[in-house]
Amino acid sequence: MYAILDIETTGGKYNEEGITEIAIYKFDGHEVVDQVISLVNPERPIQPFVVGLTGINNDMLRNAPKFYEIAKRILEITQDCILVAHNAKFDYRILRTEFRRLGYEYERETLCSVELSKKLLPGHASYSLGKLTKALGIPISSRHRADGDAIATVKLFKLLLQKDVDKEIIKANIKTKPKSSLDTKLIRIVEELPSSTGVYYMHDDDGEIIYVGKSKNIRKRLNQHFTSESVKSREMQNEVYAVTHEATGNELVALLKENQEIKKLKPKYNRALKRSVFNYGLYQTYDDNGYLKLYYSKNQTKKTPITTFTNKNQARSFMDRIIEEFGLCLNLTSISNSDSACFNYSIKKCFGACVSEESVEVYNKRIQAIIDKYSFSNQNMIVVDRGRETSEKSALLIENGVFMGVGYFDLNHQISHPDIIRSIITPMENDRDAQHIIQSYMRRNKRLKIVKLQADN
C-alpha cells in the first residue's frame, strides 16, 4: 500500500517551515482507496514568493485546522504504507518536522517519484512534476496546490509501476506485509484480489516471483490454484506469500504481458514455454502464371507468415473462411492442387483464375487485400482496446511492422500525438509469439479500433 502525498509550505529557514496545505491519497497499486486533503494553519507567516507561487495566503488559513488537529488522521492514512512523493526527501522531512514539534517520532518507508522517473523514464529534458507530466500527457489541475500535484503524482506513479518491468517497487512493498498462517494467508490473498482481467504474480516471502499467470477473472483463477489438490498446486500454496496483480482491461494486453513476463522472469513454477505458442502460418507464393497463391503450413523459419495459428485445424478453418469471403480459387490455396478447373468454379464461387478467365492483376488485388487485412508487416498503427477504467483506453503501438509495446491513455486525451503515445508505451519484445498473439486476437475481435499512423520521414 502506498500513501502518495504533496505538501505546500510557508517557505523560510530550513526546518522552520510550516505546512499550509497537504493532500494524501492512499493507493493500493491500482486505485485510490482513501484520501486526506486539507489547508493547514501553519501559525507563522507565509513567504511572499510562496504566496505568488501557490496562491495560498495568510487570510485563507486563518480558520484552517492546525497541524495537531489533523495529525491523527495523517497517522491513520499512512499506517503500513510506503510514502511516495515527487521529491520525497522534502515532503518526508516536513512531515517529520511537524510531528517532532508534537513530540512524536514519525517514521515511514519512502519512494521518490523523481528518482524512479529518472530510472524508468530516461531521456526527459526535465523531471520537474509540471514538465514531466506535460511530456507524458498527464493532465494537472491546480499546479502548485497540494491536491492537484498529489493526484498528478498518483497518475505518474501508476505509469511508473507499469514501466517497472523488473517489479522492484512491488517486491519492496511485499516485504512489509505481515506473516500469517497458511489457511488465513490464502483466504486473505484471494479476498484482496479483483474479479477483473489481468496478469497475476505469486511471490515468496522475499518478494521473488515464483509464478505468473493471466486470467479474465483473477480472483476466480487464484481460488482454483488454492483449492487444487495437485502436487504442484500444493507446493505453490505452501510457498506463496503474497499475490500482486496488474489489471490490463482486456485479454490482449494480459496475453502479451504473460508471454513476456514468463520469458523474462522465468518463475520456478511456470512450466517451460513451448518453443512457440503457434505452430502453423499462412504464407504466400506465386504460381507459374504469376497468380498469388495462399497456403498454410507448419512454421517456416526462413519465411515471414501473413498471420499465424495455434494448430492445423485453426489454419484450415481460417482458410475456408477467406475462400468464402473473398471468392478465392481453390487451386490457388492449400485446399486443392488440380490441373483443371477447381470445384468452386463449377458452382460459380470462383471467378476463373484456375482456367485463366480472371486476370492475374484482378485476382492478385484481392489476395493483397487479405494480406493487408491480416498482416501488420510494414504498417504503422495503434490498436485501441478497453482500458483498466471506464475513463481510459489501451494503446498497442506498431511501427514499421514492429510491435513496440502497450500503454494507456485517458479518453479526453487525443491519440493523434504519436510522440505522447510513444512516451507512455511500456516497451515489449517483438518476438514471434507476441506477433501471433496480436494477429490471432485481431482476427477474433472485430470491434477493435485501428488508428493508422503516418510513417516518420
N, C-alpha and C positions, 0 to 999 in steps of 0.2 A: 504494500500500500504506500502511496506517495502523498505528501502534502505540498502542493505547488503554490508558492506564495510570491507576493510582491509587496514591498514596503516603501512608503514615501516618508521622508523625514524633514525636520526643520532645517537641516544643514547646520554648520557650525563646527566647533572644535571636535577633534577625534574623541569618540566615546562620551561626548556631551550632547550628541544629537538626541532628539526625541521623535517618536513616531507620530505622524499626522494622519496617516491612513494605512490600513492593512487589508489585504484580501488573501484568503487561503481557500484553495479548492482541494478537497480530498479526492484522490484519483486512484482507481483500482487497476489502472493499466489499460482500461477500455472506456470508462465513463466516469464522470464526476458523481460522487455519492453523497457529498456533504460540502458545505461552504460557509465561510465567515467573511463578511465584507463590512467594514466599519471605518468611519472617521474616528480619530483619536485626539483628545485634548492633550497636547504634549506638556502643558504647564510651563512653557517657555516660548519666546517669540520665534517666528519663522524668518529665516534669512530672505531678504528682498529678491535675490536671484531665484530662490526656490519658488517663491510666490509666482514669479513670471513664468517659470518652467511648468509648474503643476496646476496653477490656478487656485490652489488652496491657500486661503488667507486666515489670519488670526480670528476674524469675526465668524467665519464658518465653523470654527472649532470651539467656540465659547461654550456651547451646550452639548458638545460631543462627549462620550464617555471617556474617562481617564483610563490609562492602561490597566491599572489594578482591577478595574471593573470588568474587563474582558479577558483578563489573564487566564482564568479557569477555563473559559471556552477555548482558548488557544491551546492550552494543555490537552484538553479532551480531543480536539480535532486532529492534533498532530501525534497523539499517542500511538506507538508502534508503527510510525510512518517514517519514511525517508524524506527529508526536506529537499525540495527541488526549487531552484530559483535561477534567474538569469543574473549571474554574478552572485552566487550563493554565499560567498565569503562575506560580502557586505550585509545581506539580509540576516544571515545567521548571527553575525556579530551584533547587529542592532537588537535582535530579539534577546540574545543572552544578556546584553547590557540592561535592557528594560527589566528582565527577570531578576538580575542581580540587585537592582535598586529595591526590589521587593524582598530581598534576602533569600532568593531561590536560585539554585544552580540548574539551569535549563540545558539539557544535552540531547542531541538527536544526530543521527547519521545524515549526511548531506550529499547532494549531487548538484553540480553546476552545469546548467544547460549551455553556457558559453563554451566550457571545456569540451562537453560532449559534442557540441556542434562543430567545433574545430576538428575533432577526430572523425566524426561520422558524416559531416557535410563539408569536406575540404574544398578549397578553391574560391571561397567567397571573399570579396574585397573588404567587407566589414562584418563583424559578428555582434554589433550592437543590435538590440532587440528590434528596433524600428527598421533598420536597413536589411537585416536578415529576413525578417518576416515578409517584408515587401518583395524581396528577391524570390521567396518561396511561395508567394501568392497567398499568404496567411493574412486575413484582414485584422486590423487593430482599431478598435474604437476607444476613444478617451486615452490617447497616448500620454504617458507620464502620470496617469492615475492608476492606483493600485489595482482596481478591478479590471480595467482594460488591459494592462500589462500582464496581469496574472492569467487571464483567460487566453491571451495570445501565447503565453508560455506553456499552458496546457496543450494547445494545438501543436506547438513546436515539439514538445516532449513526446506527444503521440507519434509524430513523424520520426523522432529520434529512436523510439522503441522499434518502429518498423525498419529503420535503417540499421539497427544493431543486429546484424546477421549472426554474430557470434554469441548473442544472448548474454553478454556480460552484465548488463543492467539488471536483467531478471535474475541471473544466478546470484548476484549480490543481495538482492531482495529476499530470495528464498532462505538464505542462511539466517535471517532474522525471525523466521517463523518458529512458534513453539512446537515442541515434540508432543506426541500423543500416542495412545495405544493403537494397535493395528485396526480393529473394527471402528473405533472412533475416528481414526485418521481417514479411512476410506470413505466413511459417511460424510465427513467434513469436506473432503475433496470433491465428491460428487455434488453436494449441496451448493458449493461455491461456483460450479460451472454453469454456463448458459446452455439453452437448447437452441443454439444457433450454428450456422455454418462456419467452419474454420479449421485451423490446424491446432493440435494439442501436443504438449511436450511433457513427458513424465521425467521428473528429476529425482535423484537420490539426495541424501541429507547433506551432500557437499554442493548441491546445486547443479551437478553434472546431469546432462540429458541422457537418459537410458532408453527412451522410446519416443518415436514421432509418429503421429497418425493424423488423418483428416476425416471429417465427418460432416454431414448436413445437420446432425444433431449431436453436438459434442457431449452433452450430459448423458444422453441415451447410450452413446458408444462407450463412455467410460464406465457406466453401470454394467455393461456387458463384460468389459475387461475384469471388473472387480467381483463379478458373480460367477465367472467361468471357473471350472474345476480342472482345466488343463494344467499340465506341469509348467508350461511357460507362463501362463497367467498367474499361477500361484507364486512363482518366483518374482514376478513383477509386483504383485500385491505386497509381498514382504519387503521389497526393496524400495518401492516408490515412497517418496517423502512429501512431494507436492506435485501438482499438475498446473502448468500455466497454459494459456491458450492465446491464439491470435485470431480474432474474428476477421473473416475475409469478405463477408457479404454475399459471396457467390462461390459456386463449386469450382469454377475455372481457376481462380486465384488459389483456392485451397489445394487443388491438384498440383499446380505448379510449385507452390511452396513445399508441399510434402515431398515432391520429387527432388527438389534442390536440397532440402534440409537433411534428408536421409543420406544423400551422397556426400554432403559437406560434413555433417556431424558424426556420421557412422555410429548411431546409437547401438549399444550392445544387444538389445532385444529386438531390433528390426532385422528381419531375415535379409540376407544379402539380396540386393536388387538383381533381377534378371539382367542380362546384357542389354536388353531394351524392353520397353513396355509395348512396343509394336513389332509385329513380325512380317507384315505384308505392306507393300506400297503400290500406288498407281503410277505407272510410268508411260512415257510417250516415245514413239519412234516413227519412222517413215516407211511406207511400203515401197515397192519398186516403181510405182506410178506417182509417188510424191504425196500420197494421202497420209495424213497424220493418223496413226494407229494408237489406241489406248489399250494397255494391258495391265493386269495385276500379277504380281509375283512376290516371292519371298524377298527380303531386303537385299538390295544390290549396293554394295559398298562404294562402287565407282560411279553410281548414278544418283541424282537427286530426285526423289519422288515428288509427284504433284501433291499428293496427300497420302496419309498412312493409315493403317488399320491394325487392330489388335490380332485378328486371325483371318483365315481364308474365308470363312462364312461371311464375315463383315465386309470383306473386299468384294465378294461375289454379289452380295445384296446391294452394295453401292453401285456396282457396275450395271446391274439390272435396272436400277432406278434412273441412272443418267442415260441409258439406252432409250428408255421410255420417254424421259423428259426432253431429250434433245434430238430424238429421232436418229440415233446412230445406226450405222451399218454393222450388223453382227460380225461380218468378215473382217472389220477393222477394229475388233475388240478381242478380248481373251475368250469370248464365248464360242466363236466359230472360226474355222480356217478353210472354208470351202473354196474351190476354184470356180464355182458357178455362183449364181445369184443367191444371196442369203435368204433365210426363211422370212425375215421381216419384210423383204422386198415383195414376196409373194402375197403378203397380207397388207401391203401398202403402208407399212410403218417405216420403211427405209426409202430414201429418195433416189436410190440407184447408184450410189458410189461404187458398189460392188460390180456393176456392169457398165461403169463409166458414163452413166446418164447424168449424175450430179458432178459438176466440175470440182476439180481439186480446190480451187480458191473458195468456193462457197462452202464446201464440206469442212475444210480446214478452219474457216472462220468460226464455225460452230464449235469445233474442238477447242479453239483458242478461248472461246467464251467459258468453256468448262475449266480450262487451266487458270484463267483469270479469277474465276469464282472460288476455286478451291485451293489455290496455292497463293501464298503471300511472298513468293520469291520476287525480289527487287521492288517490293511495294513499300510505301511509307504511309503508315496509318495508325490510328488509335482505336482499339476495341473497347467500347464503353459498355459496362455492365452495372449491376446493382452494387451499391456501396455498403458499408457496415451500418450506416444510419440512413434514415429517410432523406437527410439533407445532403447526402454526398453520393458520388458515383465512383466506380473503379475505372482506372485507365490502364490499358495494356499497350505498351508502345512497341511498334515495329518500324525500324528504319532500314531502308535498302534491303528489305527481306530478312533482317536480323532482329530477333526478339531481344529487346533491351531490358525489360523489367516491367514492374507494375507499381501503381501508386493510387492515391485517392484525391479527389478534388470536390469542393463544395458545389452545389447546384448553381449558386449565384456567381460562381467563378467560371468564366468562359475558358474553354479548352482551345480557343483559337490562337493561343500564345504558346507555341511549341517549346520555347525556352523555359517557361514556367513548368510545363509538363515534365520536361527533362529533369528539372531540379527536384521535383517531388518523387520521381521514379526511384524505387529501390532496384538497383541492378540485379539481374538474374542471368544464369548460364543459358546460352543459346545452344543447348545440346539437342540431339535428335529426339530425345524423349519429350523435351519441352515443346518442340515443334509439333510432334504427334498429338500431345495433349491439347494444344491450341487448335490445330486443324480439326481434330475429332469433335471438340466442343463446339466449334463454329458450324460444323455440319449439322449438329443436333439442335442448335439453338438459333432459330431464325430471327428472334426478336432483338438480337444484339445490334447495337448502333455502331456503325463503322464510319469513322471520320478520316477521310483521305488527307494526307499532308503533302505539301509541295517539297520536293527534294531540295536540299541545300545546293546552292551553286558553288 
